[in-house]
Amino acid sequence: MARSLNKVMLIGNLGSDPEVRTTPGGTRVAQFSLATNRQWTTDSGQKQEKTEWHRVVAWNGNRGTGLADIVEKYARKGDRMYVEGRIEYRSYEDKKDGQTKYVTEIRATDIVLLGGRGGDAATGTEGTGRRSAAPAPAQTAGKKGDEAFDDFPEALDEEDDDLPF
């Protein structure tokens, strides 16, 4: 049997606070929009940017605390987030006009909050309820030795010609 793959990895910013609800069966689900940006330069040298909006759905697993709980507790509008999951397509009939509506969603299986408020971050994997704190980002003001890449932008511009490929 041939194998197939449906995997999405996104890093972006939350467009609004997540909406969390409980299904009639008692399962919690969070929905939020994640914005990703793409930048390029045209042939004429003009810089262009496009924002893509992704609808993300995060469910709690069967064993207690899960992604929906983590998103509800830690994620807020504007936060930077890594989302891993799969693309799902569904349709439904609009109750107002009876027309069929089509929806494309990212079903999250792993979420990592990147650089949240106060340096806190949380991570979760569907069904495990795993949470951990990430180290706070380096503080550049007032501490010798704690230097960010922003302090040395030329370090990122150099090309390494010694690479074998």
DSSP file with accessible surface (Angstrom, degrees, kcal/mol):
  #  RESIDUE AA STRUCTURE BP1 BP2  ACC     N-H-->O    O-->H-N    N-H-->O    O-->H-N    TCO  KAPPA ALPHA  PHI   PSI    X-CA   Y-CA   Z-CA
    1    1 A M              0   0  233      0, 0.0     2,-0.2     0, 0.0     0, 0.0   0.000 360.0 360.0 360.0 134.9    0.0    0.0    0.0
    2    2 A A        -     0   0   95      1,-0.1     2,-0.2     0, 0.0     0, 0.0  -0.481 360.0-131.3 -73.5 141.1    1.3    3.5   -0.9
    3    3 A R        -     0   0  241     -2,-0.2     2,-0.3     2,-0.0    -1,-0.1  -0.582  21.6-166.3 -89.8 156.7    1.9    5.8    2.0
    4    4 A S        -     0   0  121     -2,-0.2     2,-0.4     2,-0.0     0, 0.0  -0.889   6.9-145.6-136.7 167.9    0.7    9.4    2.0
    5    5 A L        +     0   0  151     -2,-0.3     2,-0.4     2,-0.0    81,-0.0  -0.997  16.2 177.5-142.4 132.8    1.3   12.5    4.1
    6    6 A N        +     0   0   80     -2,-0.4     2,-0.4     2,-0.0    -2,-0.0  -0.853  31.1 147.1-132.2  92.9   -0.8   15.3    5.3
    7    7 A K        -     0   0  111     -2,-0.4     2,-0.4    79,-0.1    79,-0.2  -0.997  24.1-172.1-137.2 136.0    1.4   17.5    7.5
    8    8 A V  E     -A   85   0A  19     77,-3.0    77,-2.3    -2,-0.4     2,-0.4  -0.981   2.6-173.3-127.6 137.0    1.4   21.3    8.1
    9    9 A M  E     +A   84   0A 120     -2,-0.4     2,-0.4    75,-0.2    75,-0.2  -0.991  14.7 174.2-130.4 122.7    4.0   23.3   10.1
   10   10 A L  E     -A   83   0A  23     73,-2.8    73,-2.8    -2,-0.4     2,-0.4  -0.970  20.9-168.7-129.8 143.8    3.3   27.0   10.6
   11   11 A I  E     +A   82   0A  84     -2,-0.4     2,-0.3    71,-0.2    71,-0.2  -0.992  41.4 115.1-126.5 122.4    4.9   29.8   12.6
   12   12 A G  E     -A   81   0A   2     69,-2.2    69,-3.0    -2,-0.4     2,-0.4  -0.882  58.8 -79.0-162.5-166.9    2.8   32.9   12.9
   13   13 A N  E     -AB  80  35A  52     22,-1.9    22,-2.9    -2,-0.3    67,-0.2  -0.914  41.5-108.9-117.7 142.1    0.9   35.3   15.1
   14   14 A L  E     - B   0  34A   4     65,-2.3    64,-2.5    -2,-0.4    20,-0.2  -0.471  19.3-155.2 -68.4 132.7   -2.6   34.9   16.5
   15   15 A G  S    S-     0   0   21     18,-2.5     2,-0.3    -2,-0.2    -1,-0.1   0.705  74.1  -7.0 -81.8 -21.4   -5.1   37.2   14.9
   16   16 A S  S    S-     0   0   48     17,-0.5    17,-0.2    60,-0.1    -1,-0.2  -0.962  93.5 -68.0-160.5 168.8   -7.4   37.3   17.9
   17   17 A D        -     0   0   88     -2,-0.3    59,-0.1     1,-0.1    16,-0.1  -0.393  65.8 -98.0 -62.0 143.4   -7.8   35.6   21.3
   18   18 A P        -     0   0   20      0, 0.0     2,-0.6     0, 0.0    14,-0.2  -0.299  28.1-132.1 -64.0 146.9   -8.8   31.9   20.8
   19   19 A E  E     -C   31   0A 136     12,-3.0    12,-2.5    -3,-0.1     2,-0.4  -0.917  25.9-169.1 -99.0 121.7  -12.4   30.9   21.1
   20   20 A V  E     +C   30   0A  38     -2,-0.6     2,-0.3    10,-0.2    10,-0.2  -0.933  12.3 163.1-116.3 133.3  -12.8   27.9   23.4
   21   21 A R  E     -C   29   0A 126      8,-2.5     8,-2.6    -2,-0.4     2,-0.4  -0.918  32.4-122.5-140.7 168.6  -16.0   25.9   23.7
   22   22 A T  E     -C   28   0A  74     -2,-0.3     6,-0.2     6,-0.2    -2,-0.0  -0.958  24.7-132.1-117.1 131.3  -17.2   22.6   25.0
   23   23 A T    >   -     0   0   27      4,-3.1     3,-2.4    -2,-0.4     6,-0.0  -0.302  33.0-101.7 -73.3 164.1  -19.0   20.1   22.7
   24   24 A P  T 3  S+     0   0  148      0, 0.0    -1,-0.1     0, 0.0    -2,-0.0   0.815 125.2  58.2 -57.0 -26.2  -22.3   18.5   23.9
   25   25 A G  T 3  S-     0   0   72      2,-0.1    -2,-0.0     1,-0.0    -3,-0.0   0.465 122.9-106.1 -82.9  -2.0  -20.1   15.4   24.7
   26   26 A G  S <  S+     0   0   51     -3,-2.4     2,-0.4     1,-0.3    -1,-0.0   0.474  74.3 136.6  95.2   2.0  -17.9   17.4   27.0
   27   27 A T        -     0   0   53     -5,-0.0    -4,-3.1     1,-0.0     2,-0.3  -0.677  48.0-134.7 -85.9 136.4  -14.8   17.7   24.8
   28   28 A R  E     -C   22   0A  61     -2,-0.4    32,-2.2    -6,-0.2     2,-0.3  -0.704  23.3-176.8 -93.2 143.2  -13.2   21.1   24.7
   29   29 A V  E     -CD  21  59A   1     -8,-2.6    -8,-2.5    -2,-0.3     2,-0.4  -0.997  11.2-156.0-140.2 138.6  -12.1   22.7   21.5
   30   30 A A  E     -CD  20  58A   0     28,-3.0    28,-3.0    -2,-0.3     2,-0.4  -0.935   7.5-168.1-114.6 140.1  -10.2   25.9   20.7
   31   31 A Q  E     +CD  19  57A  32    -12,-2.5   -12,-3.0    -2,-0.4     2,-0.3  -0.985  17.4 152.5-125.9 139.1  -10.4   27.8   17.4
   32   32 A F  E     - D   0  56A   9     24,-2.1    24,-3.2    -2,-0.4     2,-0.4  -0.980  38.7-115.5-157.6 162.0   -8.1   30.7   16.4
   33   33 A S  E     - D   0  55A  35     -2,-0.3   -18,-2.5    22,-0.2   -17,-0.5  -0.870  23.6-160.6-104.5 139.9   -6.7   32.3   13.3
   34   34 A L  E     -BD  14  54A   0     20,-2.6    20,-2.6    -2,-0.4     2,-0.5  -0.981   6.8-148.9-121.8 128.1   -2.9   32.3   12.7
   35   35 A A  E     -BD  13  53A  11    -22,-2.9   -22,-1.9    -2,-0.4     2,-0.4  -0.841  13.2-175.0-100.2 130.1   -1.3   34.8   10.3
   36   36 A T  E     - D   0  52A  26     16,-2.5    16,-3.0    -2,-0.5     2,-0.4  -0.941  12.5-146.5-118.8 148.1    1.8   33.9    8.4
   37   37 A N  E     - D   0  51A  89     -2,-0.4     2,-0.4    14,-0.2    14,-0.2  -0.904   8.4-164.9-117.5 145.5    3.7   36.4    6.2
   38   38 A R  E     - D   0  50A 130     12,-2.5    12,-2.5    -2,-0.4     2,-0.4  -0.994   9.7-169.0-127.3 131.5    5.6   35.9    3.0
   39   39 A Q  E     + D   0  49A 145     -2,-0.4     2,-0.3    10,-0.2    10,-0.2  -0.947  13.1 157.3-122.8 144.8    8.0   38.5    1.6
   40   40 A W  E     - D   0  48A  94      8,-2.0     8,-3.4    -2,-0.4     2,-0.5  -0.964  34.8-120.8-155.4 166.2    9.7   38.8   -1.7
   41   41 A T  E     - D   0  47A  82     -2,-0.3     6,-0.2     6,-0.2     5,-0.0  -0.959  28.1-132.9-114.9 130.8   11.3   41.3   -4.0
   42   42 A T    >   -     0   0   40      4,-2.9     3,-2.2    -2,-0.5     6,-0.0  -0.219  32.7 -98.3 -73.5 170.4    9.9   41.8   -7.5
   43   43 A D  T 3  S+     0   0  179      1,-0.3    -1,-0.1     2,-0.1    -2,-0.0   0.801 126.4  56.7 -59.5 -28.1   12.1   41.9  -10.6
   44   44 A S  T 3  S-     0   0  103      2,-0.1    -1,-0.3     1,-0.0    -2,-0.0   0.420 122.5-106.6 -85.3   1.6   12.0   45.7  -10.4
   45   45 A G  S <  S+     0   0   49     -3,-2.2     2,-0.4     1,-0.3    -2,-0.1   0.489  72.3 142.0  90.0   3.8   13.4   45.6   -6.8
   46   46 A Q        -     0   0  118      1,-0.0    -4,-2.9    -5,-0.0     2,-0.3  -0.647  50.2-127.3 -83.2 132.0   10.2   46.5   -5.1
   47   47 A K  E     -D   41   0A 175     -2,-0.4     2,-0.3    -6,-0.2    -6,-0.2  -0.623  28.6-171.1 -80.2 135.5    9.6   44.6   -1.8
   48   48 A Q  E     -D   40   0A  65     -8,-3.4    -8,-2.0    -2,-0.3     2,-0.3  -0.895   7.0-169.7-124.3 153.3    6.2   42.8   -1.5
   49   49 A E  E     -D   39   0A 106     -2,-0.3     2,-0.4   -10,-0.2   -10,-0.2  -0.997   2.0-171.1-144.1 140.6    4.5   41.1    1.4
   50   50 A K  E     -D   38   0A  96    -12,-2.5   -12,-2.5    -2,-0.3     2,-0.5  -0.999  11.2-149.6-133.9 134.9    1.5   38.9    1.7
   51   51 A T  E     -D   37   0A  58     -2,-0.4     2,-0.4   -14,-0.2   -14,-0.2  -0.895   9.2-161.4-103.7 130.0   -0.3   37.7    4.8
   52   52 A E  E     -D   36   0A  76    -16,-3.0   -16,-2.5    -2,-0.5     2,-0.5  -0.918   8.6-146.7-108.4 137.0   -2.0   34.3    4.8
   53   53 A W  E     -D   35   0A 151     -2,-0.4     2,-0.4   -18,-0.2   -18,-0.2  -0.907  12.4-165.9-107.0 130.2   -4.7   33.6    7.4
   54   54 A H  E     -D   34   0A  44    -20,-2.6   -20,-2.6    -2,-0.5     2,-0.6  -0.952  16.0-138.8-118.3 130.9   -5.0   30.0    8.6
   55   55 A R  E     -D   33   0A 105     -2,-0.4    51,-2.9    49,-0.4     2,-0.4  -0.789  26.5-165.9 -88.7 120.6   -8.0   28.7   10.7
   56   56 A V  E     -De  32 106A   0    -24,-3.2   -24,-2.1    -2,-0.6     2,-0.4  -0.905  10.9-165.7-114.7 138.1   -6.6   26.4   13.4
   57   57 A V  E     -De  31 107A   5     49,-2.9    51,-2.7    -2,-0.4     2,-0.5  -0.988   4.4-171.5-122.9 127.5   -8.6   24.0   15.5
   58   58 A A  E     -D   30   0A   0    -28,-3.0   -28,-3.0    -2,-0.4     2,-0.3  -0.980   6.8-166.6-123.6 119.3   -7.1   22.5   18.7
   59   59 A W  E     -D   29   0A  68     -2,-0.5     8,-0.9    49,-0.5    68,-0.3  -0.706  22.8-116.8-101.7 153.2   -8.9   19.7   20.5
   60   60 A N        -     0   0   17    -32,-2.2     5,-0.1    -2,-0.3     6,-0.1  -0.623  36.6-121.6 -77.5 149.7   -8.4   18.2   24.0
   61   61 A G        -     0   0   17     -2,-0.2     3,-0.4     3,-0.2   -33,-0.2  -0.116  28.2 -95.9 -80.3-174.8   -7.4   14.6   23.9
   62   62 A N  S    S+     0   0  165      1,-0.2     2,-0.3   -35,-0.1     3,-0.1   0.616 111.9  66.7 -78.2 -12.7   -9.2   11.8   25.7
   63   63 A R  S    S-     0   0  190     64,-0.3     2,-0.3     1,-0.2    -1,-0.2  -0.377 109.3 -90.5-112.5  54.6   -7.0   11.9   28.8
   64   64 A G  S    S+     0   0   50     -3,-0.4    -3,-0.2    -2,-0.3    -1,-0.2  -0.594  95.3  39.0  89.0-137.5   -7.7   15.2   30.5
   65   65 A T  S    S+     0   0   53     -2,-0.3     2,-0.2    63,-0.1    -2,-0.1  -0.169  71.1 150.6 -57.8 139.6   -5.8   18.4   29.8
   66   66 A G     >  -     0   0    0     63,-0.1     4,-2.0    62,-0.1    -6,-0.2  -0.716  57.5 -54.2-150.2-159.4   -4.9   19.0   26.1
   67   67 A L  H  > S+     0   0    0     -8,-0.9     4,-2.9     1,-0.2     5,-0.3   0.866 124.6  55.3 -61.1 -41.4   -4.2   21.5   23.5
   68   68 A A  H  > S+     0   0    0    -40,-0.3     4,-2.5     1,-0.2    -1,-0.2   0.920 109.7  47.7 -61.3 -40.3   -7.5   23.4   23.9
   69   69 A D  H  > S+     0   0   32      2,-0.2     4,-2.3    -3,-0.2    -1,-0.2   0.908 112.6  48.6 -66.6 -41.0   -6.8   24.0   27.6
   70   70 A I  H  X S+     0   0    1     -4,-2.0     4,-2.7     2,-0.2     5,-0.5   0.939 112.8  47.6 -64.8 -45.5   -3.2   25.1   26.9
   71   71 A V  H  X S+     0   0    1     -4,-2.9     4,-1.9     1,-0.2    -2,-0.2   0.931 112.6  49.8 -62.2 -43.7   -4.4   27.5   24.2
   72   72 A E  H  < S+     0   0   83     -4,-2.5    -1,-0.2    -5,-0.3    -2,-0.2   0.914 116.7  41.0 -61.6 -40.8   -7.1   28.9   26.4
   73   73 A K  H  < S+     0   0  121     -4,-2.3    -2,-0.2    -5,-0.2    -1,-0.2   0.885 130.8  18.4 -78.1 -37.5   -4.7   29.5   29.3
   74   74 A Y  H  < S+     0   0   65     -4,-2.7     2,-0.4    -5,-0.2    43,-0.3   0.687  98.2  88.6-112.3 -24.6   -1.6   30.8   27.5
   75   75 A A     <  +     0   0    0     -4,-1.9     2,-0.3    -5,-0.5     6,-0.0  -0.680  44.8 167.9 -91.8 134.8   -2.4   32.1   24.0
   76   76 A R    >   -     0   0   93     -2,-0.4     3,-2.5   -59,-0.1   -62,-0.3  -0.946  46.7 -69.4-137.3 160.2   -3.5   35.7   23.4
   77   77 A K  T 3  S+     0   0  142     -2,-0.3   -62,-0.2     1,-0.3   -60,-0.1  -0.142 119.7  19.9 -49.2 132.9   -3.9   37.9   20.3
   78   78 A G  T 3  S+     0   0   42    -64,-2.5    -1,-0.3     1,-0.3   -63,-0.1   0.189  88.4 138.5  90.9 -16.1   -0.6   38.8   18.8
   79   79 A D    <   -     0   0   21     -3,-2.5   -65,-2.3   -66,-0.1     2,-0.4  -0.325  55.5-121.4 -63.9 144.5    1.3   35.9   20.4
   80   80 A R  E     +AF  13 114A 118     34,-0.6    34,-2.5   -67,-0.2     2,-0.3  -0.704  40.1 178.3 -86.7 136.5    3.8   34.1   18.2
   81   81 A M  E     -AF  12 113A   0    -69,-3.0   -69,-2.2    -2,-0.4     2,-0.5  -0.996  30.7-142.7-145.9 143.6    3.1   30.4   17.9
   82   82 A Y  E     -AF  11 112A  44     30,-3.1    30,-2.5    -2,-0.3     2,-0.4  -0.929  25.7-173.0-101.8 129.2    4.3   27.2   16.2
   83   83 A V  E     -AF  10 111A   0    -73,-2.8   -73,-2.8    -2,-0.5     2,-0.4  -0.992   7.8-174.9-126.5 130.4    1.5   24.9   15.1
   84   84 A E  E     +AF   9 110A  40     26,-2.9    25,-3.3    -2,-0.4    26,-1.9  -0.968  33.8  99.2-120.8 139.9    1.9   21.5   13.7
   85   85 A G  E     -AF   8 108A   4    -77,-2.3   -77,-3.0    -2,-0.4     2,-0.3  -0.907  61.1 -72.7-179.2-150.0   -1.0   19.5   12.4
   86   86 A R  E     - F   0 107A  78     21,-1.6    21,-3.1    -2,-0.3     2,-0.4  -0.947  37.9-107.1-137.1 155.5   -2.9   18.4    9.2
   87   87 A I  E     - F   0 106A  51     -2,-0.3     2,-0.4    19,-0.2    19,-0.2  -0.671  35.8-174.2 -82.6 133.5   -5.2   20.1    6.7
   88   88 A E  E     - F   0 105A  62     17,-2.9    17,-2.9    -2,-0.4     2,-0.4  -0.992   9.2-158.4-129.4 139.9   -8.8   19.1    7.0
   89   89 A Y  E     + F   0 104A 165     -2,-0.4     2,-0.3    15,-0.2    15,-0.2  -0.928  19.4 163.1-114.1 140.2  -11.6   20.1    4.6
   90   90 A R  E     - F   0 103A  99     13,-2.2    13,-3.1    -2,-0.4     2,-0.3  -0.971  19.5-151.4-149.1 164.6  -15.3   20.0    5.6
   91   91 A S  E     + F   0 102A  70     -2,-0.3     2,-0.3    11,-0.2    11,-0.2  -0.944  12.0 177.9-136.4 157.6  -18.6   21.4    4.4
   92   92 A Y  E     - F   0 101A 105      9,-2.1     9,-3.5    -2,-0.3     2,-0.6  -0.973  33.7-104.8-151.8 163.3  -21.8   22.4    6.1
   93   93 A E  E     - F   0 100A 134     -2,-0.3     2,-0.3     7,-0.2     7,-0.2  -0.838  35.8-124.1 -97.2 124.0  -25.1   23.9    5.1
   94   94 A D     >  -     0   0   33      5,-3.3     4,-2.0    -2,-0.6     5,-0.1  -0.498  12.1-148.3 -67.0 127.7  -25.6   27.5    6.2
   95   95 A K  T  4 S+     0   0  209     -2,-0.3    -1,-0.2     1,-0.2    -2,-0.0   0.774  91.8  55.5 -70.1 -26.4  -28.7   27.8    8.3
   96   96 A K  T  4 S+     0   0  199      1,-0.1    -1,-0.2     3,-0.1    -2,-0.0   0.951 129.3   6.9 -72.2 -53.1  -29.5   31.3    7.0
   97   97 A D  T  4 S-     0   0   86      2,-0.1    -2,-0.2     0, 0.0    -1,-0.1   0.407  92.3-121.6-116.3   2.2  -29.6   30.8    3.3
   98   98 A G     <  +     0   0   35     -4,-2.0     2,-0.2     1,-0.2    -3,-0.1   0.556  63.7 140.2  74.0   7.0  -29.3   27.0    3.0
   99   99 A Q        -     0   0  119     -6,-0.1    -5,-3.3    -5,-0.1     2,-0.4  -0.541  58.4-109.1 -85.4 151.1  -26.2   27.1    0.8
  100  100 A T  E     - F   0  93A  71     -7,-0.2     2,-0.4    -2,-0.2    -7,-0.2  -0.640  33.8-160.1 -79.2 129.2  -23.3   24.7    1.3
  101  101 A K  E     - F   0  92A  69     -9,-3.5    -9,-2.1    -2,-0.4     2,-0.4  -0.888   3.9-147.8-110.7 143.2  -20.2   26.3    2.8
  102  102 A Y  E     - F   0  91A 183     -2,-0.4     2,-0.4   -11,-0.2   -11,-0.2  -0.918  13.1-168.6-114.5 137.2  -16.7   24.9    2.5
  103  103 A V  E     - F   0  90A  15    -13,-3.1   -13,-2.2    -2,-0.4     2,-0.5  -0.979  11.6-159.8-129.4 136.2  -14.1   25.3    5.3
  104  104 A T  E     + F   0  89A  80     -2,-0.4   -49,-0.4   -15,-0.2     2,-0.3  -0.971  24.9 172.8-112.2 126.9  -10.3   24.5    5.3
  105  105 A E  E     - F   0  88A  11    -17,-2.9   -17,-2.9    -2,-0.5     2,-0.6  -0.926  34.4-128.4-132.8 157.2   -8.8   24.1    8.7
  106  106 A I  E     -eF  56  87A  10    -51,-2.9   -49,-2.9    -2,-0.3     2,-0.9  -0.939  21.7-149.7-102.3 116.8   -5.6   23.1   10.3
  107  107 A R  E     -eF  57  86A  56    -21,-3.1   -21,-1.6    -2,-0.6   -49,-0.2  -0.810  22.4-136.8 -87.9 105.6   -6.2   20.4   12.9
  108  108 A A  E     + F   0  85A   0    -51,-2.7   -49,-0.5    -2,-0.9   -23,-0.3  -0.438  35.2 167.6 -70.1 134.5   -3.4   21.0   15.4
  109  109 A T  E    S+     0   0A  34    -25,-3.3    17,-2.5     1,-0.4     2,-0.3   0.486  75.0  21.8-115.9 -15.8   -1.5   18.1   16.8
  110  110 A D  E     -GF 125  84A  29    -26,-1.9   -26,-2.9    15,-0.2    -1,-0.4  -0.972  64.1-175.0-153.1 137.6    1.3   20.1   18.5
  111  111 A I  E     -GF 124  83A   1     13,-2.0    13,-2.3    -2,-0.3     2,-0.4  -1.000   3.4-175.5-136.6 135.4    1.5   23.7   19.6
  112  112 A V  E     -GF 123  82A  38    -30,-2.5   -30,-3.1    -2,-0.4     2,-0.5  -0.992  20.2-141.1-130.6 123.7    4.4   25.7   21.0
  113  113 A L  E     - F   0  81A   7      9,-2.9     2,-0.6    -2,-0.4     3,-0.3  -0.737  20.8-150.9 -82.1 127.2    4.0   29.3   22.2
  114  114 A L  E     - F   0  80A  59    -34,-2.5   -34,-0.6    -2,-0.5     6,-0.1  -0.882  65.7 -17.1-106.6 119.9    7.1   31.2   21.1
  115  115 A G  S    S+     0   0   61     -2,-0.6    -1,-0.2     4,-0.2   -35,-0.2   0.912  84.8 179.8  58.6  48.2    8.2   34.2   23.2
  116  116 A G    >   -     0   0   15      4,-1.0     3,-2.0    -3,-0.3     4,-0.1   0.038  43.2 -45.8 -69.7-174.4    5.0   34.7   25.1
  117  117 A R  G >  S+     0   0  120      1,-0.3     3,-1.6   -43,-0.3    -1,-0.2  -0.264 128.8   2.1 -57.7 131.3    4.4   37.3   27.7
  118  118 A G  G 3  S-     0   0   80      1,-0.3    -1,-0.3    -3,-0.1     3,-0.1   0.690 127.5 -68.3  67.2  16.1    7.3   37.6   30.2
  119  119 A G  G <  S+     0   0   12     -3,-2.0    -1,-0.3     1,-0.3    -2,-0.2   0.482  96.6 139.2  84.4  -1.9    9.3   35.0   28.4
  120  120 A D    <   +     0   0  108     -3,-1.6    -4,-1.0    -5,-0.1     2,-0.3  -0.500  26.1 178.2 -75.8 148.0    6.9   32.2   29.3
  121  121 A A        -     0   0   14     13,-0.2    13,-0.4    -2,-0.2     2,-0.3  -0.987  11.4-159.8-145.0 153.1    6.1   29.6   26.7
  122  122 A A        -     0   0    3     -2,-0.3    -9,-2.9    11,-0.1     2,-0.3  -0.955   3.4-165.3-132.8 154.9    4.0   26.4   26.8
  123  123 A T  E     +G  112   0A  13     -2,-0.3     2,-0.3     9,-0.3   -11,-0.2  -0.978   8.1 178.4-138.3 151.0    3.9   23.4   24.6
  124  124 A G  E     -G  111   0A   1    -13,-2.3   -13,-2.0    -2,-0.3     2,-0.4  -0.993  17.6-152.4-152.0 154.7    1.4   20.7   24.1
  125  125 A T  E >>  -G  110   0A  40     -2,-0.3     3,-2.1   -15,-0.2     4,-1.0  -0.996  44.8 -89.8-128.2 138.4    0.8   17.5   22.1
  126  126 A E  T 34 S+     0   0   54    -17,-2.5   -66,-0.1    -2,-0.4   -60,-0.1  -0.144 107.2   0.8 -50.6 124.8   -2.7   16.3   21.3
  127  127 A G  T 34 S+     0   0    6    -68,-0.3   -64,-0.3   -63,-0.1    -1,-0.3   0.212 114.9  80.8  87.1 -15.7   -3.9   13.9   23.9
  128  128 A T  T <4 S-     0   0   78     -3,-2.1    -2,-0.2     2,-0.1   -63,-0.1   0.748  77.7-144.3 -97.7 -25.2   -0.9   14.0   26.3
  129  129 A G     <  +     0   0   22     -4,-1.0     2,-0.3     1,-0.2   -63,-0.1   0.758  37.7 167.2  68.5  23.0   -1.5   17.2   28.2
  130  130 A R        +     0   0  115     -5,-0.4     2,-0.4   -65,-0.1    -1,-0.2  -0.529   8.8 175.9 -74.9 132.5    2.2   17.9   28.2
  131  131 A R        +     0   0   92     -2,-0.3     2,-0.3    -3,-0.1    -7,-0.1  -0.998   3.1 166.3-135.0 143.0    3.2   21.4   29.3
  132  132 A S        -     0   0   66     -2,-0.4     2,-0.4    -9,-0.2    -9,-0.3  -0.987  32.2-118.0-150.9 158.9    6.7   22.8   29.8
  133  133 A A        -     0   0   86     -2,-0.3   -11,-0.1   -11,-0.1   -13,-0.1  -0.812  24.4-144.6 -98.7 137.8    8.3   26.2   30.2
  134  134 A A        -     0   0   47     -2,-0.4   -13,-0.2   -13,-0.4   -20,-0.0  -0.677  33.9 -90.7 -94.5 154.0   10.9   27.3   27.7
  135  135 A P        -     0   0  122      0, 0.0    -1,-0.1     0, 0.0     3,-0.1  -0.324  48.9-101.0 -63.2 147.7   13.9   29.4   28.7
  136  136 A A        -     0   0   67      1,-0.1     3,-0.1   -18,-0.1   -17,-0.1  -0.363  44.5 -98.5 -66.3 145.7   13.3   33.2   28.7
  137  137 A P        -     0   0   71      0, 0.0    -1,-0.1     0, 0.0     2,-0.0  -0.284  52.7 -83.1 -63.0 154.0   14.8   34.9   25.6
  138  138 A A        -     0   0   64      9,-0.1     2,-0.6    -3,-0.1    10,-0.0  -0.308  39.2-137.3 -60.8 135.8   18.2   36.6   26.2
  139  139 A Q        -     0   0  110      1,-0.1     4,-0.1    -3,-0.1     7,-0.1  -0.863  17.9-173.1 -94.8 124.6   18.0   40.0   27.7
  140  140 A T        +     0   0   66     -2,-0.6     2,-0.5     2,-0.1     3,-0.4   0.690  54.4  92.4 -93.7 -19.4   20.4   42.4   26.0
  141  141 A A  S    S-     0   0   87      1,-0.2     3,-0.1     3,-0.0    -2,-0.0  -0.650 103.0 -11.3 -84.5 122.7   20.1   45.4   28.2
  142  142 A G  S    S+     0   0   88     -2,-0.5     2,-0.5     1,-0.1    -1,-0.2   0.391 105.5 102.4  82.8  -5.0   22.5   45.8   31.0
  143  143 A K    >   -     0   0  123     -3,-0.4     3,-1.0     3,-0.2     2,-0.3  -0.951  63.3-139.6-118.8 121.8   24.0   42.3   31.0
  144  144 A K  T 3  S+     0   0  216     -2,-0.5     3,-0.1     1,-0.2    -3,-0.0  -0.558  88.7  23.7 -75.9 135.4   27.4   41.7   29.5
  145  145 A G  T 3  S+     0   0   55     -2,-0.3     2,-1.1     1,-0.1    -1,-0.2   0.157  92.5 103.5  97.7 -21.9   27.6   38.4   27.4
  146  146 A D    <   +     0   0   63     -3,-1.0     2,-0.4    -7,-0.1    -3,-0.2  -0.782  50.0 160.5 -93.6  94.4   23.9   38.2   26.7
  147  147 A E        -     0   0  120     -2,-1.1     2,-0.2    -3,-0.1    -9,-0.1  -0.942  27.7-148.3-122.8 136.3   23.8   39.3   23.1
  148  148 A A    >   -     0   0   32     -2,-0.4     3,-1.5     1,-0.1     4,-0.4  -0.542  31.6-108.8 -95.5 163.7   21.1   38.8   20.5
  149  149 A F  G >  S+     0   0  148      1,-0.3     3,-1.4     2,-0.2     6,-0.2   0.799 116.0  70.4 -60.8 -26.5   21.6   38.4   16.7
  150  150 A D  G 3  S+     0   0  142      1,-0.3    -1,-0.3     2,-0.1    -3,-0.0   0.797  91.3  59.3 -61.5 -26.7   20.1   41.8   16.4
  151  151 A D  G <  S+     0   0   78     -3,-1.5    -1,-0.3     1,-0.3    -2,-0.2   0.712 115.7  33.1 -73.2 -20.9   23.2   43.2   17.9
  152  152 A F    X   +     0   0   84     -3,-1.4     3,-1.6    -4,-0.4     4,-0.5  -0.528  66.0 161.9-133.3  66.7   25.3   41.7   15.1
  153  153 A P  T >> S+     0   0   71      0, 0.0     3,-1.2     0, 0.0     4,-0.6   0.822  73.3  65.3 -62.1 -26.7   23.2   41.8   11.9
  154  154 A E  H >> S+     0   0  105      1,-0.3     4,-1.0     2,-0.2     3,-0.6   0.775  88.5  68.9 -67.9 -21.4   26.3   41.3    9.7
  155  155 A A  H <4 S+     0   0   55     -3,-1.6    -1,-0.3     1,-0.2     3,-0.1   0.821 101.0  46.9 -65.7 -27.7   26.9   37.9   11.2
  156  156 A L  H <4 S+     0   0  113     -3,-1.2    -1,-0.2    -4,-0.5    -2,-0.2   0.637 105.8  60.1 -87.3 -14.3   23.8   36.6    9.4
  157  157 A D  H << S+     0   0  126     -3,-0.6    -2,-0.2    -4,-0.6    -1,-0.2   0.718  80.9  99.1 -86.8 -22.5   24.7   38.2    6.1
  158  158 A E     <  -     0   0  154     -4,-1.0     2,-0.4    -3,-0.1    -3,-0.0  -0.374  65.7-139.2 -70.1 143.7   28.0   36.3    5.6
  159  159 A E        -     0   0  166     -2,-0.1     2,-0.9     2,-0.0    -2,-0.1  -0.830   8.6-136.3-100.3 141.6   28.0   33.3    3.3
  160  160 A D    >   -     0   0   96     -2,-0.4     3,-1.0     1,-0.1    -2,-0.0  -0.827  20.6-178.6 -99.2 103.0   30.0   30.3    4.3
  161  161 A D  T 3  S+     0   0  137     -2,-0.9    -1,-0.1     1,-0.2    -2,-0.0   0.502  71.1  76.7 -80.0  -2.7   31.8   29.1    1.1
  162  162 A D  T 3   +     0   0  148     -3,-0.0    -1,-0.2     2,-0.0    -2,-0.0   0.454  65.2 116.7 -87.9   0.9   33.4   26.1    2.9
  163  163 A L    <   -     0   0   88     -3,-1.0     0, 0.0     1,-0.1     0, 0.0  -0.473  67.3-134.9 -70.6 140.2   30.2   24.1    2.9
  164  164 A P              0   0  123      0, 0.0    -1,-0.1     0, 0.0    -3,-0.0   0.440 360.0 360.0 -79.2   5.0   30.5   20.9    0.8
  165  165 A F              0   0  203      0, 0.0    -2,-0.1     0, 0.0     0, 0.0  -0.843 360.0 360.0-134.1 360.0   27.1   21.4   -1.0
